[in-house]
Each structure stands twice: as C-alpha cells, then as structure tokens.
C-alpha cells in the first residue's frame, strides 16, 4: 500500500536547518541598521551614537523619512514610554526598582 506517490518524501536531509530571525540585524554600515537599532528596545540612543555618530535628533529625522507616518507615530510613542532607549532614564528606573525591593520580601 503506497500512501505517497513520489519517492523523496520521507528521505532524511543531510543539512542542518538554518535558524531564521524575524528581523535579522543588517550590517552596521548599511543605512537600514539605524532604523533596525531604533526599533530594537535593547539598543539605546547613546549606543547608536557611539557606533554611527548619529545623535538622537538625527535618528528621529532618519526614522521620519524612512518609515510610514503611522509607524513613526507608534515608534515615537513607544520610545517616549519606554525608559530603556535612554541610558540615564534606564539606570534611574533600575535603581528605583531595586531600592523598593527588599531581600526580606523573598525569604
């Protein structure tokens, strides 16, 4: 009894699968890297400036030109709400959180 009409259906493949990422990181010299880094929560504006020389204002201008107006408004709203994009705000919020947590709370 044959379930499949063609031969190669159940053959084992010799190569390992490639892990695909939804938004892979472009090369740093590519202009798309700035847009990719601006969307990434873990990359601060200070790191973008260190790697590319673009200030926060320049990154905002690049984002305004590069993405759709609706996407730009969503990005700006997200950046303003998240303290992670600004290193000083992120460090301050971490200190605030850790000062509220006491070791005795978990013991």
Phi, psi and omega in degrees: 000123182252122179271327184241135186278335181254155192282318191281015186294314187259011181290143178279133180274140185276343183263155178275146182290149178268128178284124181257138180253142182300311178235086182293152182286123176285165177299148186294334179278353178279136178300336178291343180297322181296317178295317180298315181292325179294324178286330183288128182290330187280352181255119182276165177296328178296320178292321177298318180294321180295320184276327186244341183085004180269130178282173180300318179298320178293322177297319179298318178296318178297317179296321180298320180284328191272329185244167181295153181303320180294317179295322179297316179297320177297318180296315180297318178299317181294317180295320181289330180280324183273131179274357184288329184290340178247121186301316182295316179297320181295314180296321179296316181294325177295318179295320180297317180293313182293330179289333179283332181275128177251148180297326183292342180295332186255354181270000000 
